[in-house]
Every structure is written in C-alpha cells, then in structure tokens.
Amino acid sequence: MEPMTGMNMQRMRAIASALALLLGGAMMVAPQLTWAQDKEDEENQPAESLNPIVARELLAAYELLQEEKFREGLVILDKLVADRGADMKPFDLASVLQIRGSARVNLDQFKGAIADFKKAYSLNALPRAQNLQLLFNVAQLEFQAENYKAAITHLESWLKEADDPDANAYYLLAAAYFYEKNFKSARSPIEKALALVKEPKKQYFDLANIIYAELGLVTPRINLLERIIENWPGDKGYWKQLVGLFMEQDRRKEAFVTLEVGYRSGVIDDAADIAALAQFYSVFNNPHRGAQMLEKEIADGRVEKTVDNLELLSQLWSQAREHKKAIPVLQEAARLSDTGMLSYRLGQTLLADEQNEQAERALEAAINKGGLTDSATPDAWMLLGTARFNQAGPGDKAKRTDADEAFRNAQRYNATRKRAGEWRGYIDAINSTEARQAALEAQQKAELAEAAREREIAGCRSQQISGGEITDECIELLQRQEDGATEAPAADAGEEEGAEQVP
C-alpha cells in the first residue's frame, strides 16, 4: 500500500469521520433531530479522528456499500473488527460497528445489527447525536423483530435524551405498546404523534382509532373519526363507524345527519345503510323523502326488492299519507312473504281506505297463510268481520251471516271476545229488525190488496144492482167471491192446521 501524503491523510480523515453519520442516516429510517446543541457541544470538545488505517478500510467498505455490495463491504468490516477490534480506541470501534450495523440491516441480519448498534452505543464515543441515533436504530430493529418490550425500553430511553423528538418516534412507541396490548400506555404517545405530525398520516389515525376502541373512549374516538373523515372522506368504513358510535350513545340525530351526508356525498351506498337512512327519515318526520329515496334505489337496483325493503317502503308511504302509493307496494310485499303478517297489514290499510272487498281478500289470505302473531290473529278475524259487514247492504242477510262467522271466530280469543260479541248482537238486532219490517210490510201489502179487492167487488155489485151491463171481469170476481164464501169452512180448517196469520 502506497504511503499517504499529509494532504491524502487529511482528506482520508475528513471522509472517514463523516462515514458514520452518512451511512447511519442513509441505511436507517430515523426521526429528524435538532443538531444545534450537539454541534455546540462538539465545538467545545476536541475533534475525534479515525486511525488512518481504520479510515482507509472504512472508506473501501463505504464505497462497496454505496454500490449496494453489502456482502463484500461486510467482509471488509468483519475482517477489520477481527484484526484490530481489540486494539481500536472507542471512537474507531464505535464508528466501525455503526457502519457494520447498517450493512447488516441491509442484509436483513437484524440480530447482528442490533448487537453492533448496542455495542457502539455502550462505548459512548461518538458525538451525542450519532450515539442517540444508534439507540433509536436499536429500538426500530427490536420493533421489526417483534421484540416489543425491548423496543419500548429503548424508545423510552431515547425519548428522555432526544431533543424535540418527532411524530414518528411517538408513533413507533404507541405501536409497540399496542402490540403488547398495553392500550392505556399507548394512548399518550399516539396523541403526541398526532399533535406533532405536520401532514396527516392515515396510519397514525388508524392506530389511535383502534386504541380508543380498545379503551372504550367513545367521545375521543368520535372526535378522531370526524377528523379522519375530514382528511379521507372517501372511506365509507369511517362513516359507518361514526354512525355506530352515535347510535351507541343514543345520539340518533347525529347518526342520521352523518349517514345522510355520507349518502349525499356518494360514499354511503350499501343497501343496508340506505335502508337505515330511510328509517331515519321516518323517525325524524320526513317519511316522504325517505320513501322517494328508497323507491328510487329499488328502481335503480342498488337496493334489492325484498319483502323487508318493500314493507319499509310501504310504511314510509303510509306515514306520508300516500296510501295510493303504499297499497300496491304492500300488495307486492304480501305476495312475496311466506307468512300472513303483511297480508294482515294490507287488510288494515285497505280497510282504512274503505276498499272493503279488497280488504276482505287480503285478510282471508292472511288467516289462510298463517304465521300471525298472537295479537294479530284475533284482530284479523275482527277486521275480516268488519270488511264483510261493510259490504252488506239493506236486506243482505247472507253477507251479514259471513260477517257473523268472522266475529264468531274472533269471539274465541280473550282480547276480542267482548267486541266480537257486541258485533254479533248488533247483527242479530239488524236481522230481527229486518224480519219484523218484512212481516209488517207483508201485512200492510195484504191489507192494501184486500181493501182494493173489496172496493172492486163493491163496484161490481153496484153495476149488478143498477141493472147495467156487467163486465166479464166483474162476473169473474163476483163468482170467485161466492166460491170463496162456500169454501170458507175449509179455510178455517186450514187456519186450525197452523197456516201463517198476520196479527
């Protein structure tokens, strides 16, 4: 090896003294540190310099590392430590170990890198900033190796000594505590990370969200999710989480507003969320808007035309007093349903709309399908009786008999026994009244007919007495009267046998 001139020696020292800092920063992800105080301290201390031989070997290794020839560079560094490690002064050894640790990191030899950085740190021979960087590097590598307790120990030590640590360091510490399931200890560092970060980082917010969830911190989590949505409005998962938290707190108005804003922004587009929003419209007295929205979403195919969704749509139209729109929707839902409950509700709606015949069919279908609740079954019989009774006009005893049959079935249940009995009594009263009226009308008709006959006979006798010409009709009428008088005893006998008499 050619001897070094004074100028070459000076250049070598300058390059070598910078190697550790350059390589350390290039090979490891480290936080930004404030170097002003370190530089001031270094200016007050005599400058350290590498042994020329050590510097030469480090330069050769550095050039290989710059070319990403990490294994070749590591061979030189291993030989240097093996040959001269025991005799090196602390500054030289710490510099070599720092660079070798960086080489090992790039070869995924994390265990060896940790050992090098720890040894270099323990020598405490490098400038303060570099020495602290070693400690941070150890913490990073322990975290990467999933040795979270060790990572926490080194990070806590580093934070006590570091000047103005940045958000990344606190985020790393919070993550380590999180993986150790120490959520309480993770809260403070993640909040510091969020406070320090200059540009919002999604992974910071995600970690804080999980930590708050694990700790059951609802209010801080709500505030956090609102910030997340401001920064990343296109992720519907956060909207849904926020809605869920508002619902847990019974803050339904905020849940409704959040869901509505998300839907109008085009983020909320799941069928279940749209149905939930429609229900919110119902709760907050705007069923018409909810019905319009749900009807459009069903027509567009984003919400499936299921029994539940059709039932909800019909309820919204009914609540909005749009019965003409509610009925056909409920009819379709009833056809699709496996039970009679929707047919029962359809019957209620049709009866309220005075469509008695259609209500009768719907209620009959409800009873025949079955599956009604304990309270709906007797009520269905009552409504069926009402629908039938409403169709019965004057004298329509057959329809009232059908109504009476429905009320008789309703009378079997405690809940409707009294009302059904009153209805049956009312129907009996109507039937009796109509029977008496019919009898009276028949009697009156007979009396009127008899009076007319008597008047006609009297007229015919007047013609007979006057000697005038008697019409054929009078002759026949007078003859029938005479025949009737002759047969009167037989009529009396008939009466004795029970022939109906008008009182």
Beta strands, then each sheet from edge to edge (+ up, - down):
end
